[in-house]
Amino acid sequence: MGIFSKLKQAFAGKDDQDRYLSGLDKSRRSFSQRIRNLALNFTGVNEEFLEELMIVLLEADIGIRTAEKIIERVETRAMDEKLKKFDEISECLIEVMAEMYEEAGTCDDHVNENGPTVVLMVGVNGSGKTTTTAKLTKLYQEQRKKVVLAAADTFRAGAVDQLAMWADRLNVPCIKGREGGDPSAVLVDACRYALEEKADYLIGDTAGRLQNKANLMKELEKMKRVVGREIDGAPHEVWLVIDATTGQNGISQAQVFLETTAVTGIILTKLDGTAKGGIVFAIRDQLGLPVKFIGLGEHPDDLRPFDLQSYLYSLCEGMLEDHD
């Protein structure tokens, strides 16, 4: 059984098939169509074909460095296994992409068994951090988890009120301070409240300014220090929110956060708004971090845990038409 058939079989058993398919519709139509177009003049894995494949990968926002690695592996495997047919090359391409993502190893969530699991949300302003915090809360509520929110973005005008509004809608407590106040003080109060209320998760929405990296570093370091004093091992997760529509620029921004704090995973928002869904591979390869969740729409339940099989199937379904 080839990888296309395996992906289809695995996908059939998933609960959120419709969300994945609709959320990745733009990316699928773009990527699958361009791959199928390569079949029209295909005469073998030669220099011309590899150049055209490289263009398709770059147009999918996979990034030059990651795309070069994929091309090199496809070429090597095609020669070693004497792959001649276009269908075989398509299978090989998807196998290589899957292997490259998985090679970095699995990264399980760090759950605090002895109290609240503290998650800090970081990322630039406009990445969808506050909305994603609300969607993540909804996801945990579906799992019957008790969530407390901390409005630790005291810098951006309206950020505290925005999170408080979401908290009201979701009926969860939101610990907040004054606008322009010390975000670490908010987190201390939130930690103590989460402990008292025996919450499962405390999610802190932090400021996303990048203008002064030194200040950002100090602020994040202080936040980590104070939550670690209040709750053992905190923060257990630091999730970087990246807007998928910003493409490679989003990855460049991410590098600053990686330099300033120990990020443990990526949340990729607005994936439904771009035809360049290949950024998932660029993130995994260039940042060395797993994608934890992806935003597949605007509704509160459109933030889904990232699943490689569902993602690959939804991205490549158009390439599977002859493989039913």
Secondary structure as GFF3:
##gff-version 3
##sequence-region A 1 324
A	DSSP	alpha_helix	3	12	.	.	.	ID=ss1
A	DSSP	alpha_helix	17	23	.	.	.	ID=ss2
A	DSSP	alpha_helix	25	38	.	.	.	ID=ss3
A	DSSP	alpha_helix	47	59	.	.	.	ID=ss4
A	DSSP	alpha_helix	64	80	.	.	.	ID=ss5
A	DSSP	alpha_helix	86	103	.	.	.	ID=ss6
A	DSSP	beta_strand	117	122	.	.	.	ID=ss7
A	DSSP	alpha_helix	129	142	.	.	.	ID=ss8
A	DSSP	beta_strand	147	152	.	.	.	ID=ss9
A	DSSP	alpha_helix	159	170	.	.	.	ID=ss10
A	DSSP	beta_strand	174	176	.	.	.	ID=ss11
A	DSSP	alpha_helix	183	196	.	.	.	ID=ss12
A	DSSP	beta_strand	201	206	.	.	.	ID=ss13
A	DSSP	alpha_helix	213	230	.	.	.	ID=ss14
A	DSSP	beta_strand	237	243	.	.	.	ID=ss15
A	DSSP	three_ten_helix	244	246	.	.	.	ID=ss16
A	DSSP	alpha_helix	248	260	.	.	.	ID=ss17
A	DSSP	beta_strand	265	269	.	.	.	ID=ss18
A	DSSP	three_ten_helix	271	273	.	.	.	ID=ss19
A	DSSP	alpha_helix	279	287	.	.	.	ID=ss20
A	DSSP	beta_strand	291	295	.	.	.	ID=ss21
A	DSSP	three_ten_helix	300	302	.	.	.	ID=ss22
A	DSSP	beta_strand	303	305	.	.	.	ID=ss23
A	DSSP	alpha_helix	308	316	.	.	.	ID=ss24
A	DSSP	three_ten_helix	317	323	.	.	.	ID=ss25
###
